C-alpha cells in the first residue's frame, strides 16, 4: 500500500528557499480509530524519525484498519539549527520559545456547543465536536493570514490542525540523557500500558502549550461542561501522549526496531492493526507533581555516580561537583527513579542536574 504524501510549506527563508513538512498518510480499510504520529519537533530529538520510517515501511506492507498520518520531521527549521557539533533546535533562536509550548488552546465556545448539541448520541456528539475544533483552527489560521505570526506558533498550528482530527496522537520526543518515559493522562491508563514503557508520568488535565494537551484538553473540557451544565456523562474519545524515546542527539536502529514493535502493540490494542496485543505493566507510574528537579548548588564540573534508570534513596550520593580546588558531594533530596540527566558535565549554579520521579 502506497502512502498518500503531501508537502506542506512552513517557512520561507531569507535566501528564498522554502522549508516544508512531508506527511505520509495510509488510508484505513476498516472501522478503527484514526492515528497521528509525529517526531522531531525539537531538532536534536531524532530517534522518532527512525521509528516513523519503520512505521512507513510496515504500513506499506500491512495496511491499517484506521487512517494513520505520519510526520517524521515536524520541524525542519529546528533540525537544521546546528551550533558546532550540537543541534540547538529545542528553542526558537529568535524568540527563545520552546517549540513544544507553542500549540494553541482550542477550548473556546464549549458552553454554547453544549447547549446546542448535548442531546446528540455519543457518536454524533463526538463527530460534531471534531468539526467544531476544526472551525476553531480555521479561525486561528485566518488570524495568522491577516495579522501574521512568528514561525513557532504558525508551525504548531499547522501540526495541530492535522493532529486534532484523530482519536490517537503520539508525539515522539527524546530528553537530554534519559531513559524511555511516557507522559500520559490518567484516564488512558489501561490503553497506554500497551506501549510497554516502564516509566509513566501522569499529566495534569490542563493546557500548558504541549501537543498532547492541545489534543485531549478540549475533550476534557467538553466532558466537564456536559456534566456540569446537563448532568450528562461523556467518555473522552481522544488519547494523546508525549513519548520520550531516550536521549537527544542519538539515533539507534536496534532501539527503533524495539520501539516500533511496542507502538504496533499499542495499535493492536486499539484495533488499528491486526494481531493480539501483549499486556505490559509499567514499573513506575506517578503524577507529574512527583516529577522533581535536582539542581546544582553552584557552578563547576559535575562527575556523576548515578545515571538515568537508577533508583536512589534520599541522601544517596549522586556525584561530585568540582569547583576549582574544592569538591562538593551532591546528594539526592528525594527517593525515586532518575529519569533524565543534564547532558553536559559543565554546569552553572541552578542547572537542573537530574529529573527524578519520586516515590
C-alpha positions as CSV (number, residue, x, y, z in Angstrom):
1,X,0.0,0.0,0.0
2,X,1.5,3.3,-1.1
3,X,1.2,6.3,1.3
4,X,-0.5,9.5,0.2
5,X,2.3,12.0,0.6
6,X,2.0,15.8,0.9
7,X,4.5,18.7,1.3
8,X,3.2,21.5,3.4
9,X,5.2,24.8,3.3
10,X,6.0,26.1,6.8
11,X,8.8,28.7,6.3
12,X,10.3,30.8,3.6
13,X,14.0,31.6,4.3
14,X,15.9,34.8,3.6
15,X,17.6,33.3,0.5
16,X,14.2,32.4,-1.0
17,X,14.4,28.6,-0.1
18,X,11.2,27.1,1.2
19,X,11.0,24.7,4.2
20,X,8.2,22.1,4.1
21,X,6.8,19.3,6.2
22,X,6.4,16.0,4.4
23,X,3.5,13.9,5.6
24,X,2.6,10.2,4.9
25,X,-1.0,9.0,5.2
26,X,-2.2,5.5,5.0
27,X,-6.0,5.3,4.5
28,X,-7.8,2.9,6.9
29,X,-9.6,0.0,5.5
30,X,-12.0,-0.6,8.4
31,X,-13.8,0.9,11.4
32,X,-11.0,1.8,13.7
33,X,-9.6,4.9,15.4
34,X,-7.6,7.4,13.3
35,X,-3.9,7.9,14.3
36,X,-1.5,10.8,14.1
37,X,2.2,10.3,14.9
38,X,4.9,13.0,14.6
39,X,8.6,13.2,15.6
40,X,11.5,15.6,15.8
41,X,9.7,18.8,16.8
42,X,12.9,19.5,18.7
43,X,15.9,19.4,16.4
44,X,18.2,17.2,18.4
45,X,15.5,14.6,19.2
46,X,15.9,12.3,16.2
47,X,15.2,8.8,17.4
48,X,11.5,9.2,16.5
49,X,12.5,9.8,12.8
50,X,13.8,6.3,12.7
51,X,10.7,4.9,14.3
52,X,8.4,6.6,11.8
53,X,10.5,5.5,8.9
54,X,9.9,1.9,10.1
55,X,6.2,2.6,10.6
56,X,6.1,3.8,6.9
57,X,7.7,0.5,5.8
58,X,5.4,-1.5,8.0
59,X,2.2,0.1,6.7
60,X,3.3,-0.2,3.1
61,X,3.1,-4.0,3.6
62,X,0.4,-4.1,6.2
63,X,-2.5,-1.6,5.6
64,X,-4.0,-0.2,8.8
65,X,-7.7,-0.5,9.8
66,X,-7.8,3.1,10.8
67,X,-6.2,6.0,8.8
68,X,-2.7,6.7,10.0
69,X,-0.9,10.0,9.4
70,X,2.9,10.2,9.9
71,X,5.2,13.2,10.1
72,X,8.8,12.1,10.5
73,X,10.3,15.6,10.8
74,X,7.8,18.0,12.4
75,X,10.2,21.0,12.4
76,X,12.7,21.2,9.5
77,X,14.0,24.6,10.7
78,X,14.8,23.1,14.2
79,X,16.6,20.1,12.7
80,X,18.9,22.5,10.8
81,X,19.9,24.6,13.8
82,X,23.4,23.5,14.4
83,X,25.9,25.1,16.8
84,X,29.2,23.4,16.4
85,X,28.5,19.6,16.8
86,X,25.3,20.2,18.7
87,X,21.7,20.6,17.4
88,X,20.1,23.6,19.1
89,X,16.5,23.2,17.8
90,X,14.6,22.8,21.1
91,X,14.1,26.6,21.2
92,X,13.3,29.2,18.6
93,X,16.6,31.1,18.2
94,X,14.8,34.4,17.7
95,X,12.2,34.3,20.4
96,X,13.7,31.8,22.8
97,X,10.4,29.9,22.9
98,X,10.3,26.1,23.5
99,X,8.6,24.8,20.3
100,X,6.6,22.4,22.4
101,X,4.9,25.1,24.4
102,X,3.5,27.0,21.3
103,X,0.4,25.0,20.5
104,X,-3.0,26.7,20.5
105,X,-5.7,26.4,23.2
106,X,-8.9,25.3,21.4
107,X,-11.1,25.5,24.5
108,X,-13.4,28.2,23.2
109,X,-17.2,28.2,22.6
110,X,-17.7,25.0,24.6
111,X,-20.6,26.2,26.7
112,X,-22.6,27.2,23.6
113,X,-21.7,24.0,21.9
114,X,-23.0,22.0,24.8
115,X,-26.3,24.0,24.9
116,X,-26.8,23.3,21.2
117,X,-25.7,19.6,21.0
118,X,-25.9,17.9,24.4
119,X,-28.8,15.7,23.4
120,X,-27.0,14.1,20.5
121,X,-25.9,10.5,20.6
122,X,-22.3,9.8,21.8
123,X,-21.1,9.2,18.3
124,X,-22.9,12.2,16.7
125,X,-21.7,14.4,19.5
126,X,-18.1,13.3,19.0
127,X,-18.2,13.8,15.3
128,X,-19.7,17.3,15.6
129,X,-17.1,18.3,18.2
130,X,-14.3,17.2,15.9
131,X,-15.9,19.6,13.3
132,X,-16.1,22.3,15.9
133,X,-12.4,22.0,16.7
134,X,-11.6,22.3,13.0
135,X,-13.7,25.5,12.8
136,X,-11.7,26.9,15.7
137,X,-8.5,26.0,13.9
138,X,-9.7,27.8,10.8
139,X,-10.4,31.0,12.8
140,X,-6.8,30.9,14.1
141,X,-5.5,30.3,10.6
142,X,-7.4,33.3,9.3
143,X,-6.0,35.4,12.1
144,X,-2.4,34.4,11.1
145,X,-3.2,35.1,7.4
146,X,-4.5,38.6,8.3
147,X,-2.0,39.6,11.0
148,X,1.0,37.2,10.7
149,X,2.7,35.1,13.4
150,X,6.2,34.1,14.3
151,X,7.4,30.8,13.0
152,X,6.9,28.6,16.0
153,X,3.2,29.5,16.5
154,X,2.5,29.1,12.8
155,X,4.3,25.7,12.7
156,X,2.4,24.4,15.8
157,X,-1.0,25.4,14.4
158,X,-0.2,23.6,11.2
159,X,0.8,20.4,13.1
160,X,-2.1,20.7,15.5
161,X,-4.6,21.1,12.7
162,X,-3.6,17.6,11.5
163,X,-3.3,16.0,14.9
164,X,-6.7,17.2,16.2
165,X,-8.5,15.2,13.5
166,X,-7.5,11.9,15.2
167,X,-8.5,9.8,18.2
168,X,-4.9,8.7,18.9
169,X,-1.9,11.1,18.9
170,X,1.7,10.1,19.6
171,X,4.2,12.9,19.8
172,X,7.7,11.3,19.7
173,X,10.5,13.1,21.6
174,X,13.7,12.4,23.5
175,X,15.2,14.1,26.5
176,X,18.7,15.2,27.4
177,X,20.3,11.9,28.6
178,X,17.3,9.8,29.6
179,X,15.5,6.5,29.9
180,X,12.4,6.0,27.9
181,X,9.3,7.5,29.6
182,X,5.8,8.4,28.8
183,X,3.6,11.5,29.6
184,X,0.0,10.3,29.7
185,X,-3.3,11.4,31.2
186,X,-4.5,9.0,33.9
187,X,-7.8,8.2,32.1
188,X,-5.8,6.4,29.4
189,X,-4.1,4.0,31.9
190,X,-5.5,0.8,30.5
191,X,-4.6,1.7,27.0
192,X,-1.2,3.3,27.4
193,X,0.2,0.3,29.3
194,X,0.3,-1.5,25.9
195,X,3.0,1.0,24.8
196,X,5.3,-1.1,27.0
197,X,7.1,1.9,28.6
198,X,8.2,1.2,32.2
199,X,8.2,4.8,33.5
200,X,4.9,6.7,33.2
201,X,4.3,10.4,34.3
202,X,0.6,11.1,34.6
203,X,0.0,14.6,33.2
204,X,-2.4,17.1,34.5
205,X,-5.6,17.6,32.6
206,X,-4.8,21.3,31.8
207,X,-3.4,23.1,28.8
208,X,0.1,24.3,29.1
209,X,1.1,24.5,25.5
210,X,2.2,21.0,24.5
211,X,0.7,18.9,21.7
212,X,-0.7,16.1,23.8
213,X,-2.6,18.7,26.0
214,X,-3.7,20.6,22.9
215,X,-5.4,17.4,21.7
216,X,-7.0,16.0,24.9
217,X,-7.8,19.1,27.0
218,X,-10.6,20.3,24.7
219,X,-12.3,17.0,25.2
220,X,-11.8,17.0,28.9
221,X,-13.4,20.5,29.0
222,X,-16.3,19.2,26.9
223,X,-16.7,16.3,29.3
224,X,-16.6,18.7,32.3
225,X,-19.2,21.1,30.8
226,X,-21.6,18.3,29.8
227,X,-21.6,17.0,33.4
228,X,-21.7,20.5,34.9
229,X,-24.4,22.0,32.7
230,X,-26.5,19.0,31.7
231,X,-25.6,16.2,34.1
232,X,-24.5,14.0,31.2
233,X,-21.7,11.6,31.3
234,X,-19.3,11.5,28.3
235,X,-16.3,9.3,27.6
236,X,-13.3,11.2,26.2
237,X,-12.5,9.6,22.8
238,X,-9.1,11.1,22.3
239,X,-5.9,9.6,23.7
240,X,-2.8,11.8,23.3
241,X,0.7,11.1,24.6
242,X,4.2,12.5,24.7
243,X,6.5,9.5,24.1
244,X,10.1,10.0,25.2
245,X,12.3,7.5,23.4
246,X,15.6,8.0,25.2
247,X,18.4,10.6,24.7
248,X,18.8,13.5,22.3
249,X,21.4,13.7,19.5
250,X,21.4,9.8,19.3
251,X,19.8,7.5,16.8
252,X,19.7,3.7,17.1
253,X,18.3,1.3,14.5
254,X,18.1,-1.5,17.0
255,X,16.2,0.6,19.6
256,X,13.9,1.8,16.8
257,X,13.0,-1.8,16.0
258,X,12.0,-2.4,19.6
259,X,10.1,0.9,19.8
260,X,8.3,0.1,16.5
261,X,7.1,-3.2,18.0
262,X,5.8,-1.6,21.1
263,X,3.9,1.1,19.2
264,X,2.4,-1.6,17.0
265,X,1.4,-3.5,20.1
266,X,-0.5,-0.4,21.3
267,X,-2.1,-0.1,17.9
268,X,-3.2,-3.7,18.0
269,X,-4.9,-3.0,21.3
270,X,-6.7,-0.1,19.6
271,X,-7.7,-2.3,16.6
272,X,-5.7,-0.1,14.2
273,X,-3.5,-3.1,13.2
274,X,-4.4,-6.8,13.3
275,X,-3.0,-9.1,15.9
276,X,-3.2,-9.9,19.6
277,X,-1.5,-7.3,21.8
278,X,0.8,-8.2,24.7
279,X,-0.1,-6.9,28.1
280,X,2.5,-4.8,29.9
281,X,2.6,-3.3,33.4
282,X,4.6,-0.1,33.9
283,X,7.2,-0.4,36.7
284,X,6.8,3.2,37.9
285,X,3.7,5.4,37.4
286,X,3.4,8.7,39.2
287,X,1.7,12.0,39.0
288,X,3.6,14.8,37.2
289,X,3.6,16.6,40.6
290,X,6.1,13.9,41.8
291,X,8.5,14.7,38.9
292,X,11.1,16.9,40.5
293,X,14.3,18.6,39.5
294,X,17.7,18.3,41.3
295,X,19.7,21.5,40.9
296,X,23.4,22.4,41.0
297,X,24.1,24.4,44.2
298,X,27.0,26.2,42.4
299,X,28.9,26.2,39.2
300,X,31.6,23.6,38.4
301,X,32.3,20.3,36.7
302,X,29.9,17.6,37.6
303,X,31.0,14.0,37.7
304,X,28.1,11.6,38.1
305,X,27.9,8.4,40.1
306,X,24.2,7.8,39.4
307,X,22.5,7.7,36.0
308,X,19.1,7.6,34.4
309,X,17.3,4.4,35.3
310,X,18.9,4.2,38.7
311,X,16.7,4.0,41.8
312,X,18.0,6.2,44.6
313,X,17.1,6.9,48.2
314,X,17.1,10.3,49.9
315,X,20.6,11.1,50.9
316,X,22.3,8.8,48.3
317,X,25.4,10.2,46.6
318,X,24.6,11.3,43.1
319,X,28.0,12.6,42.1
320,X,30.5,15.4,42.8
321,X,30.8,19.0,41.8
322,X,34.4,20.1,41.2
323,X,34.8,23.8,41.8
324,X,38.4,25.0,41.3
325,X,40.3,23.2,44.1
326,X,37.2,22.1,46.0
327,X,34.9,19.1,45.7
328,X,31.3,19.1,46.8
329,X,29.2,15.9,47.2
330,X,25.8,16.1,45.6
331,X,23.2,14.0,47.4
332,X,19.7,13.3,46.4
333,X,17.0,15.2,48.2
334,X,14.4,12.6,47.2
335,X,13.8,8.9,46.8
336,X,12.7,7.6,43.4
337,X,14.0,6.7,39.9
338,X,16.3,9.1,38.0
339,X,14.7,9.7,34.6
340,X,16.7,12.5,32.9
341,X,20.2,13.9,33.3
342,X,21.8,17.1,32.1
343,X,23.8,16.3,29.0
344,X,26.9,18.3,29.9
345,X,29.3,18.0,32.8
346,X,29.9,21.8,32.7
347,X,27.2,23.3,34.9
348,X,26.3,26.7,36.3
349,X,24.5,27.3,39.6
350,X,20.9,26.4,39.2
351,X,21.4,24.0,36.3
352,X,19.0,21.0,36.6
353,X,21.3,18.1,37.0
354,X,18.6,15.4,37.1
355,X,14.9,14.9,36.9
356,X,13.6,12.3,39.3
357,X,10.2,10.6,39.6
358,X,9.7,10.5,43.3
359,X,8.3,7.6,45.4
